[in-house]
Amino acid sequence: MSDLPRLQVIHAIEFDEQLYRLIPDPELADEFIEAAKYVLAMNPESGMAVSPVGKTWYLPMAPVDGRRVSLFYTFDEEAVFLLAVLAHDD
């Protein structure tokens, strides 16, 4: 079994903008999502579907500044598309 990701990971422009607002240091921001990208490239169904009929999924992330963070994405047979990364208070 190969440890290489099977799907390409593509960032939406809005995703990168949200990520860098959440974590302004580009290196730290990239480190923050690196594991999630790997997991989703290997198995995009690792997250949870937003709704039973929708094609948008989310993956809970580590908290940032005490706020919960969720990564929203969709996927097909070739790629995972990172749509949004949002922080929210409880």
C-alpha positions in Angstrom: 0.0 0.0 0.0 1.4 3.4 -1.0 1.6 6.3 1.4 1.3 8.8 -1.4 -1.9 10.8 -1.5 -4.3 9.7 -4.1 -6.1 13.0 -4.8 -4.8 16.4 -5.7 -5.7 19.2 -3.1 -6.8 22.5 -4.6 -7.3 25.7 -2.5 -10.0 28.2 -3.4 -8.8 31.8 -3.3 -11.3 32.5 -0.5 -9.9 29.6 1.4 -6.4 31.0 1.4 -7.7 34.5 2.3 -9.6 33.1 5.3 -6.7 31.0 6.4 -4.3 33.9 6.4 -6.8 36.1 8.3 -7.0 33.3 10.9 -3.2 32.7 11.0 -1.3 35.6 9.5 2.1 33.9 9.3 2.1 32.0 6.0 4.4 29.3 7.3 2.4 28.6 10.4 -0.8 28.7 8.4 0.5 26.1 5.9 1.6 23.9 8.9 -1.8 24.2 10.4 -3.6 22.7 7.4 -0.8 20.3 6.2 -2.1 17.2 8.1 -5.7 17.9 7.0 -4.6 18.1 3.4 -2.8 14.8 3.6 -5.7 13.0 5.4 -8.3 14.4 2.9 -6.1 13.5 -0.1 -5.9 9.9 1.1 -9.6 9.6 2.1 -11.9 12.6 1.6 -14.6 10.9 3.5 -12.6 11.3 6.7 -14.7 14.5 7.3 -18.4 14.7 7.8 -21.0 15.7 5.3 -22.7 19.0 6.0 -26.1 17.4 4.9 -27.1 14.0 3.7 -27.8 15.2 0.2 -25.1 17.9 -0.1 -21.6 17.7 -1.6 -20.0 19.9 1.0 -18.1 18.3 3.8 -16.3 19.6 6.9 -13.4 18.6 9.0 -13.0 19.9 12.6 -9.5 21.4 13.1 -7.5 22.4 16.2 -8.7 25.5 17.9 -7.1 28.8 17.1 -7.0 31.6 19.8 -9.6 29.6 21.8 -12.0 29.4 18.9 -13.2 26.2 17.2 -12.2 25.9 13.5 -13.8 23.9 10.7 -12.4 23.3 7.2 -15.1 23.0 4.5 -14.4 21.2 1.3 -15.9 19.2 -1.6 -14.3 16.4 -3.7 -14.6 14.3 -6.8 -12.6 11.3 -8.0 -9.5 13.4 -8.9 -9.3 16.3 -6.3 -10.3 17.7 -3.0 -11.3 21.4 -3.2 -10.7 23.4 0.0 -13.6 25.9 0.1 -13.4 27.6 3.5 -11.7 27.6 6.9 -13.8 29.3 9.5 -13.4 30.0 13.2 -16.4 30.3 15.4 -17.1 30.8 19.1 -19.1 28.3 21.1 
